[in-house]
Amino acid sequence: MTDFTAEEDPVTSASTEKSRVSLIQFHLQDVRNLGVVAHYWSMGFIFGAVKEVMVGIFEGYLNMPGYLFSVAVSICNMPMMFTFLYGLVTDALPICGLHRKPYLIAGWFITTVALLPTTIRPMPLPYWCVSSDYTYEKHEAPCNPEAQDDYHLTIASFFLGVLGASMANSAAAGLLVDFAKHEPEEKRGTAQLSLHMVNLLGSFCATFVTAFGFNGSLYTGSFPQDDQLDFREFSGVLLGISSVTFMITCFCVQEPSWCKVPELGEQVKAAWAMLKNKSFFLVLLYNYLNSASHAFNSPATGYVGLQWADVKMLQRQMAALISILATLVGTWLSKKYLLQTSWRKILFWTSLLTTTIDAVQQLCTTFNVVRSPYFYLGEPLVTIIPDAADGLVTTLLVNELADDGNGALVAGILSTVDMIAAPIGTTFSNQIFGLFKPDLSLRKNFIEDTAHFRKTVAWSYALQSGLAIASLALIPLLPRQKIEAQLRKQEWGSHRVLAIATVAVLLLSLAYSLLVDFVALDPNLSCMRFVGGPGC
C-alpha cells in the first residue's frame, strides 16, 4: 500500500497564520478591549483635571505658598514612585488565573473610593476676603489666614486616587507590552501610540471642561463663580467618570492566555539581572537625571502667570489645549511616519524648542515687555509637550527591553525612577531658590513688583533654563532606535555594582524626598529652609 503524506494547503496555512496573528494583536475597535480604551481616556481626563484643579484650589483659593504647592504636588504623585512594585505584582501574582484585568478593576475601585471625601466634604472659607462680585480683595488683610493650612484631606484624597490609578496603569501597560511583543518590528508600538493618543484626548477633554466648567473667580477663573462648578461639584464629575470606568473594566478587558509569566521568585531574579545590565543602567541613569532636571523649576512660575501676566484659568486652559493638540498631532505623525525615527532627535528638538520659547515668554513677562495672558503660555508648554515626548520614547523602549511576561515590571521600574527623581529636583529647587531674595514664593513681592525683584525672578529663570539646556547632553545615554536597543541588551555586559548603585541611589533619594515632604506637611515646620521655606 502506498503511504501518502498530506501536504498543508498554502492558502489554508496562510489563512490560519493570519487568524493567529489577528488574535494576538490589539484592536481598538474590538469591544473586548473597551475597558483598556476607557482606562487610558479616563487616566488622561482625571490626571489632566486634577493637575489643573490643584492650581485653582491651592494657589488660588487657599493661597498656598509656591514652595509648599510644589511639595503638595510631589506628595500627590508619591504613589507613582512604587510603580515597579505594582508591575511586579501584576506580572507574577495572578488572581483567578488573570494577571492584568483584576488589577485594572482594583485600581479603579480605589480611585473611585478616593474621590468620595472631596465630593462630600465642604471647602473652608477662602484665604482672601471676597467682594460682592465674588472677586478677591488681595490688597486687604486675609479673612481666613488658616485656609493655607487646610489642605491635608484634599492631598490625602488625591494621593489615594493616584495610588489606584497607578496600579491600574501598571496592569494596562503590561497588557499592551504583551501585545506589542507579537507585533512586527516595523509596526511595534502602533497600538500603544494609538492609546497614547486616546490618553491625550482624555487630557484635552479635561482641559476643555475645566476651562468652561471649573473656571470661577474663586479659583483664579475668568467667569462669575455663580455660573461655574465649585470644587465639590467638580469632584463629583471625576467620581462619576471613575465609577463608569470601574464598571467597564469589570466586563470589557481581554487578556491573552498565550503569555507564560514566571513565578514571583523568578521575576525578582530577572529584575536583579536587568539592573546589572549596562544598557539598562544607562537608560535608568538618563531617566533619573532627566526627570530631576525637568523638576528643577523656579517657584516664581505660578505667580508670574497669576499676578504679572494676569492669567486666569481660561487662558491657562487655552494654553494647555494648544499644547495637547500639538502633542496629539506629533503623536499621530510619529505613529504614521516616525516609528523608525531616531528617539534622540525626537527628545532633543522637543526639549530645545519648548525651553527656548518658554525662556522668551518668561523674560518678556518678568521685565514687563509684554504682560498679556494670551502671550504667556507658562507651564503647560514646558511640561505637556516634553513629557509626552519622553513618554512616547519610553513606551517604545520598554517593548525592546522587556522579555515575555515582565512588561509591567520593566515599565514600572522606569516609571519609578522618574517619579523618585522628580521630587529630588523639586526639593533641590525649593532649597536653592529659597536662598533668592526677595522671596520668590511670596505673592506680595509680585504685587509690589520692584525692579530688584524682577532681576531676582529673571536670574531664577536663567538657572532653570540653563539646567534644561544642559540636560540635553544626557540624550546619548539612550539608544537611537529599536535595533540599537536590542543590540545593547544582547551584547553589552553586566556587573553587580551597577545594580547595587542603582538600588542605593533610589532608596536614598526616596528617603530624602519623603522626609522633606512630610516635614513640609507640618505647618510649624513648613517654613524651614530645609524644605525651601523662608526660615522659622
Backbone torsions as a table, in degrees:
resi	resn	phi	psi	omega
1	MET	NA	135.3	-179.6
2	THR	-80.6	132.6	-179.0
3	ASP	-93.8	116.5	178.9
4	PHE	-101.1	133.9	174.3
5	THR	-106.3	118.1	-178.0
6	ALA	-69.7	131.0	176.3
7	GLU	-93.4	142.5	-178.3
8	GLU	-73.8	132.3	177.6
9	ASP	-63.7	122.9	-179.0
10	PRO	-57.1	-37.4	-178.8
11	VAL	-66.1	-44.5	178.6
12	THR	-63.8	-41.7	179.6
13	SER	-61.1	-45.0	-179.9
14	ALA	-64.2	-39.1	179.9
15	SER	-65.8	-40.0	179.5
16	THR	-64.9	-42.6	179.9
17	GLU	-64.8	-41.2	178.7
18	LYS	-62.2	-39.3	179.2
19	SER	-67.0	-40.0	179.6
20	ARG	-64.3	-44.7	179.3
21	VAL	-63.1	-38.5	179.6
22	SER	-62.7	-34.4	-178.1
23	LEU	-69.2	-27.9	-176.5
24	ILE	-105.2	19.8	173.3
25	GLN	-111.7	148.5	-177.3
26	PHE	-91.4	123.4	179.0
27	HIS	-116.9	123.9	-178.9
28	LEU	-63.5	-29.9	-175.4
29	GLN	-76.4	-14.5	-178.0
30	ASP	-73.1	123.6	-177.9
31	VAL	-62.4	-23.0	178.0
32	ARG	-69.5	-15.9	177.2
33	ASN	-101.8	8.0	-177.2
34	LEU	-60.6	-33.9	179.9
35	GLY	-62.7	-39.8	179.2
36	VAL	-69.5	-41.9	178.3
37	VAL	-62.3	-45.2	178.8
38	ALA	-62.2	-37.8	178.7
39	HIS	-59.4	-49.6	-176.2
40	TYR	-67.9	-37.3	177.3
41	TRP	-65.9	-44.9	-178.3
42	SER	-67.5	-36.6	175.4
43	MET	-59.8	-45.2	178.6
44	GLY	-62.5	-41.9	-177.4
45	PHE	-68.1	-51.2	-173.8
46	ILE	-68.6	-45.1	179.0
47	PHE	-66.1	-39.8	177.9
48	GLY	-64.6	-41.0	-178.9
49	ALA	-69.3	-45.3	-178.0
50	VAL	-62.7	-39.6	179.6
51	LYS	-61.0	-42.1	179.6
52	GLU	-74.5	-38.7	-178.2
53	VAL	-65.6	-36.0	-178.9
54	MET	-59.8	-35.9	178.3
55	VAL	-63.6	-47.9	-178.8
56	GLY	-64.5	-38.4	-177.8
57	ILE	-76.1	-56.1	-171.2
58	PHE	-76.7	-50.1	-177.4
59	GLU	-83.0	-23.8	179.9
60	GLY	-97.9	-69.7	-173.5
61	TYR	-63.7	-47.4	-177.6
62	LEU	-93.2	-11.4	179.9
63	ASN	55.5	46.1	180.0
64	MET	-70.3	135.4	176.4
65	PRO	-56.9	151.8	-174.5
66	GLY	-59.1	-42.5	-178.8
67	TYR	-66.1	-36.0	-179.1
68	LEU	-72.8	-32.2	175.6
69	PHE	-62.5	-41.1	177.8
70	SER	-61.0	-40.5	178.3
71	VAL	-65.5	-41.0	179.4
72	ALA	-60.0	-42.9	178.2
73	VAL	-62.4	-41.7	179.5
74	SER	-61.7	-40.8	-179.3
75	ILE	-66.8	-42.3	179.0
76	CYS	-63.0	-31.7	-179.8
77	ASN	-86.9	-3.6	-173.6
78	MET	-55.4	-39.2	-179.6
79	PRO	-58.9	-24.5	179.7
80	MET	-71.8	-12.5	175.0
81	MET	-66.6	-20.9	-174.8
82	PHE	-107.9	25.7	-179.4
83	THR	-61.1	-32.6	178.9
84	PHE	-60.0	-36.2	-178.9
85	LEU	-68.6	-42.4	177.0
86	TYR	-62.3	-40.0	179.5
87	GLY	-64.0	-42.6	178.7
88	LEU	-62.0	-43.4	-178.6
89	VAL	-65.6	-46.6	-177.8
90	THR	-69.2	-27.1	176.7
91	ASP	-73.6	-41.3	-166.2
92	ALA	-108.5	-15.5	-175.8
93	LEU	-121.0	86.3	179.9
94	PRO	-70.9	153.7	173.8
95	ILE	-118.2	119.9	-175.7
96	CYS	54.6	36.9	176.8
97	GLY	81.3	0.8	-177.9
98	LEU	-113.2	136.2	-177.3
99	HIS	-96.1	-26.1	-170.7
100	ARG	-111.6	-51.4	-172.1
101	LYS	-57.3	-46.0	-178.5
102	PRO	-59.6	-34.6	-178.4
103	TYR	-77.8	-30.3	171.2
104	LEU	-61.2	-47.2	-179.1
105	ILE	-64.0	-46.5	-178.8
106	ALA	-62.5	-40.8	-179.5
107	GLY	-61.3	-44.0	-179.0
108	TRP	-74.1	-26.8	173.9
109	PHE	-65.3	-43.9	178.8
110	ILE	-62.8	-42.7	179.6
111	THR	-62.8	-40.5	178.8
112	THR	-62.2	-45.3	179.2
113	VAL	-63.8	-37.9	-176.6
114	ALA	-64.9	-28.0	-177.5
115	LEU	-83.6	-7.7	179.8
116	LEU	-64.3	-46.3	-177.7
117	PRO	-60.0	-42.6	-178.5
118	THR	-70.8	-20.9	177.1
119	THR	-80.1	-30.6	-173.9
120	ILE	-94.0	-42.8	-171.5
121	ARG	-76.7	131.4	175.7
122	PRO	-69.5	148.9	175.7
123	MET	-78.1	153.7	173.6
124	PRO	-71.0	172.0	174.0
125	LEU	-64.7	147.2	-178.8
126	PRO	-65.2	161.9	-178.3
127	TYR	-63.0	-48.3	-177.2
128	TRP	-85.6	156.1	171.1
129	CYS	-67.2	146.3	-176.6
130	VAL	-112.0	129.3	179.3
131	SER	-79.3	178.8	-178.2
132	SER	-65.3	-24.1	179.5
133	ASP	-97.3	19.2	176.7
134	TYR	62.2	36.4	171.2
135	THR	-114.0	156.3	-176.8
136	TYR	-83.2	140.6	175.5
137	GLU	-97.4	81.1	-170.6
138	LYS	-75.4	-16.1	178.2
139	HIS	-89.6	1.2	176.6
140	GLU	-104.4	163.7	175.7
141	ALA	-63.6	142.7	-178.6
142	PRO	-63.5	145.3	178.4
143	CYS	-85.1	-25.3	-178.1
144	ASN	-140.0	72.1	-177.9
145	PRO	-62.4	-20.9	178.4
146	GLU	-70.1	-11.5	-179.0
147	ALA	-61.4	-29.2	-179.4
148	GLN	-61.6	-23.0	-178.1
149	ASP	-100.4	3.3	-176.2
150	ASP	-100.8	67.0	-176.1
151	TYR	-129.8	-3.8	-169.8
152	HIS	-65.5	-44.2	-178.0
153	LEU	-66.8	-40.1	179.1
154	THR	-62.5	-45.1	178.7
155	ILE	-63.8	-41.2	179.8
156	ALA	-62.8	-40.3	179.1
157	SER	-65.9	-44.7	178.2
158	PHE	-64.7	-38.0	177.8
159	PHE	-58.5	-49.5	-178.8
160	LEU	-66.5	-37.1	177.7
161	GLY	-64.0	-41.5	177.9
162	VAL	-66.3	-35.6	176.9
163	LEU	-58.7	-50.5	179.6
164	GLY	-63.5	-43.2	-179.6
165	ALA	-65.6	-36.0	179.0
166	SER	-66.9	-39.9	177.1
167	MET	-62.2	-46.6	179.4
168	ALA	-63.8	-38.3	-177.3
169	ASN	-69.6	-32.6	176.0
170	SER	-62.8	-42.6	178.7
171	ALA	-64.5	-43.0	-179.6
172	ALA	-65.6	-41.1	179.3
173	ALA	-63.3	-43.0	177.5
174	GLY	-62.7	-39.2	178.8
175	LEU	-62.3	-42.5	-178.5
176	LEU	-70.6	-34.2	175.0
177	VAL	-65.4	-38.1	175.5
178	ASP	-56.0	-44.4	178.0
179	PHE	-69.3	-42.8	-174.8
180	ALA	-63.8	-31.6	-179.3
181	LYS	-62.8	-17.3	-179.4
182	HIS	-107.8	10.7	174.6
183	GLU	-87.2	151.1	172.9
184	PRO	-58.8	146.2	-174.4
185	GLU	-56.9	-40.0	-177.1
186	GLU	-69.4	-18.8	179.7
187	LYS	-114.4	4.3	-176.1
188	ARG	-63.2	128.6	-178.0
189	GLY	102.2	-4.8	-177.5
190	THR	-62.0	-48.0	-179.8
191	ALA	-63.5	-38.4	-179.7
192	GLN	-66.1	-39.4	177.7
193	LEU	-68.4	-33.8	176.0
194	SER	-62.4	-44.1	178.9
195	LEU	-72.9	-26.3	172.2
196	HIS	-62.9	-38.7	176.4
197	MET	-67.8	-37.6	175.6
198	VAL	-61.0	-42.0	177.8
199	ASN	-61.9	-42.8	177.5
200	LEU	-65.5	-35.6	177.0
201	LEU	-63.8	-38.5	175.1
202	GLY	-62.6	-41.5	176.5
203	SER	-62.9	-39.3	178.8
204	PHE	-62.8	-45.4	179.5
205	CYS	-62.8	-40.2	178.7
206	ALA	-63.1	-43.6	179.7
207	THR	-64.7	-40.0	179.3
208	PHE	-64.4	-43.7	-179.2
209	VAL	-65.8	-42.8	179.1
210	THR	-67.5	-31.3	179.9
211	ALA	-66.4	-35.0	-174.7
212	PHE	-117.0	-1.6	179.7
213	GLY	-122.3	-31.7	178.3
214	PHE	-121.2	65.5	-172.2
215	ASN	-138.1	37.8	-179.8
216	GLY	-80.6	161.8	-174.7
217	SER	-63.7	-27.4	179.1
218	LEU	-71.6	-15.2	-179.9
219	TYR	-117.2	42.0	-178.0
220	THR	56.8	29.5	-176.4
221	GLY	-89.8	178.7	-175.0
222	SER	-103.7	-10.1	-174.5
223	PHE	-115.8	159.1	175.4
224	PRO	-57.2	138.4	-175.2
225	GLN	-62.5	-29.7	-179.1
226	ASP	-62.1	-24.9	-176.5
227	ASP	-95.4	1.2	-173.3
228	GLN	-124.0	163.3	176.6
229	LEU	-73.3	145.6	169.6
230	ASP	-91.9	-178.7	-173.1
231	PHE	-63.9	-40.6	-179.9
232	ARG	-62.6	-43.2	-178.6
233	GLU	-66.6	-39.5	179.4
234	PHE	-69.4	-35.0	174.7
235	SER	-61.1	-34.3	176.3
236	GLY	-63.5	-36.3	175.7
237	VAL	-62.6	-46.2	178.7
238	LEU	-63.5	-37.9	177.6
239	LEU	-62.5	-41.2	178.5
240	GLY	-63.2	-44.1	179.4
241	ILE	-63.4	-44.0	179.9
242	SER	-62.8	-40.4	-179.7
243	SER	-64.5	-43.4	179.5
244	VAL	-64.2	-42.2	179.1
245	THR	-63.1	-40.5	176.8
246	PHE	-57.4	-44.7	-178.9
247	MET	-66.2	-40.7	-178.7
248	ILE	-65.8	-41.7	-179.6
249	THR	-66.2	-22.3	177.3
250	CYS	-66.8	-28.1	-170.9
251	PHE	-121.3	-17.3	-169.7
252	CYS	-129.0	53.5	173.7
253	VAL	-127.8	122.4	-179.7
254	GLN	-100.7	121.5	179.3
255	GLU	-117.2	121.4	-177.4
256	PRO	-67.1	147.6	-179.6
257	SER	-100.3	1.8	-175.6
258	TRP	-87.6	-2.2	-176.9
259	CYS	-95.5	113.3	178.4
260	LYS	-88.9	121.7	-176.3
261	VAL	-107.5	133.3	178.0
262	PRO	-65.0	163.5	177.1
263	GLU	-71.4	171.0	-174.8
264	LEU	-59.3	-45.5	179.7
265	GLY	-60.7	-41.7	178.0
266	GLU	-65.8	-36.3	179.0
267	GLN	-65.9	-40.4	179.0
268	VAL	-64.1	-43.1	177.7
269	LYS	-63.0	-40.7	178.8
270	ALA	-65.7	-37.5	178.4
271	ALA	-64.5	-41.6	179.1
272	TRP	-65.3	-40.8	176.9
273	ALA	-62.7	-36.3	178.9
274	MET	-66.6	-41.4	179.4
275	LEU	-65.6	-25.9	178.3
276	LYS	-78.3	-17.6	-176.6
277	ASN	-71.1	132.2	-176.8
278	LYS	-63.7	-41.1	-178.6
279	SER	-64.3	-41.0	179.1
280	PHE	-69.9	-35.8	178.2
281	PHE	-60.7	-41.9	-179.7
282	LEU	-66.9	-35.9	176.3
283	VAL	-64.3	-43.9	178.3
284	LEU	-64.4	-38.6	178.7
285	LEU	-62.6	-42.4	176.9
286	TYR	-62.1	-47.4	-178.9
287	ASN	-58.9	-43.0	-177.4
288	TYR	-65.0	-53.8	-176.1
289	LEU	-68.4	-38.2	179.8
290	ASN	-67.0	-42.9	179.5
291	SER	-65.1	-42.0	179.1
292	ALA	-64.3	-40.7	-179.2
293	SER	-69.2	-36.1	178.5
294	HIS	-69.5	-25.8	179.0
295	ALA	-86.1	-3.7	179.3
296	PHE	-83.6	88.8	-173.7
297	ASN	-124.0	145.6	176.8
298	SER	-67.6	132.8	177.0
299	PRO	-68.5	-6.9	179.2
300	ALA	-73.7	-17.6	-172.2
301	THR	-54.1	-45.4	-176.9
302	GLY	-60.9	-47.7	-175.6
303	TYR	-80.8	-22.4	171.9
304	VAL	-60.4	-42.1	178.0
305	GLY	-73.2	-47.3	-174.8
306	LEU	-69.9	-44.5	-171.9
307	GLN	-93.5	-48.0	-174.3
308	TRP	-84.0	-46.3	-179.7
309	ALA	-85.1	-8.8	-179.7
310	ASP	56.2	41.8	179.9
311	VAL	-76.6	120.6	173.1
312	LYS	-94.2	176.6	-178.3
313	MET	-58.2	-38.0	-176.4
314	LEU	-62.2	-48.7	-179.3
315	GLN	-64.7	-37.4	177.8
316	ARG	-62.3	-42.5	179.7
317	GLN	-67.8	-36.3	177.7
318	MET	-62.8	-42.3	176.6
319	ALA	-61.4	-41.0	178.4
320	ALA	-65.1	-40.8	178.8
321	LEU	-61.3	-42.9	178.6
322	ILE	-61.6	-43.7	-179.3
323	SER	-64.4	-40.7	-179.9
324	ILE	-67.6	-41.2	177.6
325	LEU	-61.9	-42.4	177.8
326	ALA	-61.8	-39.4	179.0
327	THR	-68.3	-39.5	176.5
328	LEU	-59.5	-45.5	178.8
329	VAL	-63.0	-43.5	179.0
330	GLY	-62.3	-40.0	178.8
331	THR	-66.8	-41.1	177.9
332	TRP	-62.8	-42.5	177.6
333	LEU	-63.0	-39.7	178.6
334	SER	-63.1	-42.4	180.0
335	LYS	-66.7	-37.8	-173.3
336	LYS	-84.0	-41.9	-169.6
337	TYR	-127.6	-17.0	-167.3
338	LEU	-116.6	19.8	179.9
339	LEU	-62.6	-24.9	-179.9
340	GLN	-103.4	5.6	179.4
341	THR	-74.8	147.2	-179.0
342	SER	-56.8	127.6	177.0
343	TRP	-63.7	-33.5	179.9
344	ARG	-62.0	-42.2	-179.8
345	LYS	-64.8	-40.7	179.6
346	ILE	-59.6	-47.5	-177.9
347	LEU	-69.1	-40.1	-177.3
348	PHE	-62.6	-50.5	-174.0
349	TRP	-73.6	-36.1	177.4
350	THR	-66.1	-41.6	-179.7
351	SER	-68.4	-44.6	-177.5
352	LEU	-63.9	-46.2	-177.5
353	LEU	-66.4	-45.5	-178.1
354	THR	-67.9	-37.6	178.4
355	THR	-64.9	-41.5	-179.8
356	THR	-65.1	-47.3	179.4
357	ILE	-61.0	-42.4	-179.0
358	ASP	-65.3	-41.4	-179.5
359	ALA	-61.4	-40.6	-179.7
360	VAL	-63.8	-48.3	-176.9
361	GLN	-68.8	-35.2	179.2
362	GLN	-65.8	-45.0	-178.5
363	LEU	-69.4	-39.0	177.4
364	CYS	-62.9	-38.2	178.5
365	THR	-72.6	-40.5	-178.0
366	THR	-61.4	-45.1	-176.8
367	PHE	-93.2	15.3	173.8
368	ASN	60.9	29.7	172.2
369	VAL	-71.5	-48.7	173.9
370	VAL	-140.2	119.2	175.3
371	ARG	-123.6	88.5	-178.4
372	SER	-138.1	135.1	178.4
373	PRO	-64.0	-18.6	-179.2
374	TYR	-90.8	-12.9	174.3
375	PHE	-91.5	-32.5	-173.9
376	TYR	-85.3	109.3	179.2
377	LEU	-89.0	-29.9	172.1
378	GLY	61.4	-146.9	-171.6
379	GLU	-59.6	-39.0	-176.9
380	PRO	-53.9	-39.4	-177.5
381	LEU	-65.3	-46.0	-173.0
382	VAL	-84.8	-0.8	177.6
383	THR	-115.3	-48.2	-172.6
384	ILE	-64.6	-51.3	-175.1
385	ILE	-69.1	-51.1	178.4
386	PRO	-62.8	-38.8	179.0
387	ASP	-63.1	-39.0	178.4
388	ALA	-65.8	-39.8	178.0
389	ALA	-64.6	-43.6	176.9
390	ASP	-61.7	-42.2	179.5
391	GLY	-64.1	-39.6	179.7
392	LEU	-62.6	-49.5	-178.7
393	VAL	-65.2	-41.2	179.2
394	THR	-61.9	-41.0	178.7
395	THR	-59.3	-47.0	-179.7
396	LEU	-68.6	-33.8	-179.1
397	LEU	-69.2	-37.8	179.9
398	VAL	-60.1	-37.7	179.7
399	ASN	-57.7	-33.3	-177.9
400	GLU	-88.2	-29.3	-178.0
401	LEU	-82.0	-28.4	-174.5
402	ALA	-79.1	149.1	169.9
403	ASP	-97.3	175.2	177.3
404	ASP	-62.9	124.3	173.8
405	GLY	93.4	-3.6	178.9
406	ASN	-125.5	27.2	-178.8
407	GLY	-60.7	-42.1	-179.6
408	ALA	-65.5	-36.8	179.8
409	LEU	-66.1	-46.4	-179.5
410	VAL	-63.7	-47.1	177.2
411	ALA	-61.0	-37.9	179.9
412	GLY	-66.6	-39.6	179.0
413	ILE	-62.8	-45.5	179.8
414	LEU	-63.6	-41.8	179.0
415	SER	-65.9	-39.5	178.9
416	THR	-61.6	-43.9	178.9
417	VAL	-60.9	-44.0	177.3
418	ASP	-57.2	-48.8	-172.8
419	MET	-75.0	-26.3	175.4
420	ILE	-76.3	-36.3	-177.7
421	ALA	-73.2	-34.2	-176.5
422	ALA	-59.8	-47.2	177.3
423	PRO	-62.2	-29.3	176.7
424	ILE	-64.3	-44.3	176.4
425	GLY	-61.9	-42.0	178.4
426	THR	-63.8	-43.3	-179.4
427	THR	-63.2	-47.9	179.4
428	PHE	-63.3	-38.2	179.4
429	SER	-66.6	-39.6	176.6
430	ASN	-61.9	-41.1	-178.3
431	GLN	-71.1	-43.3	-178.3
432	ILE	-70.6	-48.1	-179.4
433	PHE	-71.3	-18.2	174.6
434	GLY	-67.0	-18.4	177.5
435	LEU	-81.8	-14.7	-179.4
436	PHE	-72.4	135.9	177.3
437	LYS	-128.6	137.5	-1.2
438	PRO	-62.8	160.6	-173.2
439	ASP	-61.8	127.8	-178.7
440	LEU	-78.3	-10.3	-176.1
441	SER	-99.5	-4.2	-176.8
442	LEU	-99.6	126.8	-176.2
443	ARG	-67.1	-29.6	-177.6
444	LYS	-62.4	-28.8	176.9
445	ASN	-67.8	-33.9	177.1
446	PHE	-74.2	-32.3	177.1
447	ILE	-68.2	-41.2	178.3
448	GLU	-70.0	-37.8	170.3
449	ASP	55.8	55.5	179.2
450	THR	-83.1	160.5	-179.9
451	ALA	-63.7	-38.7	179.2
452	HIS	-63.8	-40.6	-179.8
453	PHE	-68.4	-35.8	177.0
454	ARG	-58.9	-42.2	178.9
455	LYS	-64.9	-37.0	177.9
456	THR	-62.1	-45.0	177.9
457	VAL	-62.3	-42.1	-179.4
458	ALA	-62.6	-41.4	178.1
459	TRP	-65.2	-34.4	177.8
460	SER	-65.7	-37.6	177.7
461	TYR	-71.8	-34.2	177.2
462	ALA	-62.0	-41.3	178.0
463	LEU	-66.6	-43.1	179.7
464	GLN	-62.7	-48.2	-178.3
465	SER	-68.3	-37.0	179.0
466	GLY	-62.1	-41.4	178.3
467	LEU	-67.3	-37.2	178.8
468	ALA	-63.5	-40.8	177.9
469	ILE	-68.0	-42.0	180.0
470	ALA	-62.1	-32.0	-178.3
471	SER	-67.2	-14.7	176.6
472	LEU	-63.9	-23.0	178.4
473	ALA	-66.8	-12.5	180.0
474	LEU	-80.9	-18.5	-171.7
475	ILE	-57.5	-37.9	178.2
476	PRO	-60.6	-10.6	174.7
477	LEU	-66.4	-22.2	-179.8
478	LEU	-90.7	152.7	172.6
479	PRO	-69.9	158.9	-178.8
480	ARG	-74.3	-40.0	-175.5
481	GLN	-157.7	-171.6	-171.8
482	LYS	-60.9	-46.2	-176.7
483	ILE	-63.7	-43.2	178.8
484	GLU	-64.5	-36.2	177.6
485	ALA	-63.2	-41.7	179.3
486	GLN	-66.7	-41.2	179.9
487	LEU	-65.4	-41.6	177.3
488	ARG	-59.5	-45.6	-177.7
489	LYS	-62.2	-38.8	-174.9
490	GLN	-82.7	-37.4	-168.1
491	GLU	-102.2	-27.2	-178.4
492	TRP	-76.6	148.1	-174.8
493	GLY	-78.9	-173.0	179.2
494	SER	-142.1	157.0	179.3
495	HIS	-152.3	140.6	-177.8
496	ARG	-62.5	-30.8	-178.8
497	VAL	-59.8	-36.3	-178.8
498	LEU	-63.3	-43.1	179.5
499	ALA	-66.9	-42.8	179.7
500	ILE	-62.7	-44.4	180.0
501	ALA	-63.1	-41.4	-179.6
502	THR	-62.1	-49.1	-178.8
503	VAL	-63.7	-41.5	-178.5
504	ALA	-63.7	-46.1	-178.9
505	VAL	-64.3	-42.1	-178.9
506	LEU	-66.1	-41.5	179.6
507	LEU	-66.1	-43.1	178.3
508	LEU	-64.5	-40.7	179.3
509	SER	-64.6	-42.6	179.7
510	LEU	-63.2	-46.1	-179.4
511	ALA	-62.1	-42.0	-178.4
512	TYR	-66.6	-46.1	-178.8
513	SER	-66.5	-37.3	177.6
514	LEU	-65.4	-40.8	178.2
515	LEU	-59.8	-47.0	-179.5
516	VAL	-63.7	-43.1	-177.5
517	ASP	-64.7	-43.6	-177.7
518	PHE	-73.3	-31.8	173.9
519	VAL	-64.0	-41.1	-178.1
520	ALA	-67.7	-21.7	180.0
521	LEU	-71.6	-21.8	179.7
522	ASP	-84.6	117.9	-178.2
523	PRO	-57.3	-27.9	-179.4
524	ASN	-79.0	-16.4	-177.3
525	LEU	-113.4	-14.7	-175.2
526	SER	-66.0	-12.3	177.9
527	CYS	-84.0	-6.6	-176.7
528	MET	-64.2	143.9	177.3
529	ARG	-64.2	-23.7	178.9
530	PHE	-56.5	-31.6	-179.9
531	VAL	-108.5	11.5	177.6
532	GLY	94.1	7.8	179.8
533	GLY	-78.6	176.4	-176.6
534	PRO	-77.2	-9.5	-176.1
535	GLY	107.4	139.5	-177.1
536	CYS	-96.1	NA	NA
